[in-house]
């Protein structure tokens, strides 16, 4: 981003820079195009937060794995932003459910076994990649067995809804799962079904 910024003689304040990073995360082509558009809109090259907010759209590009990583790290705001972008991009909820299911079941197994076995040995046994161990450990410390059980139940209900009534949207349930796994309080509608 700095190279394009210098080539176009743009001066960004910190807030404008943060908005651009947030809106174009994972999509450098769209970021470059946005910077070009901003340079045309404001020839003086001074990009402040109000100017940037007025001209940019959220073109961040994410995969279901980005969503799961945000959940494991307990970053609810980021997880919901990623989920919103995935919905806008037309991602299939069943893919999101499958991606989350694998990690959630692994967390349940690790949590249960960690009472008797060191976590490092469990990570080795379950072939958890080195770069994911920190996130997994963070999630295991943050989430209790009852919370993980509740997440599995919500995931199961969501999958049943998706498969039995294909026309029904399950995005609200995916948001509920996100909040639950990020250790945020849930509305009773998600808990009681």
PyMOL commands that set and color helices and strands:
alter all, ss='L'
color gray80, all
select helices_A, chain A and resi 2-7+14-23+28-41+49-55+64-73+76-88+93-113+119-125+130-142+145-164+171-181+188-192
alter helices_A, ss='H'
color red, helices_A
select strands_A, chain A and resi 11-12+46-47
alter strands_A, ss='S'
color yellow, strands_A
deselect
rebuild
show_as cartoon
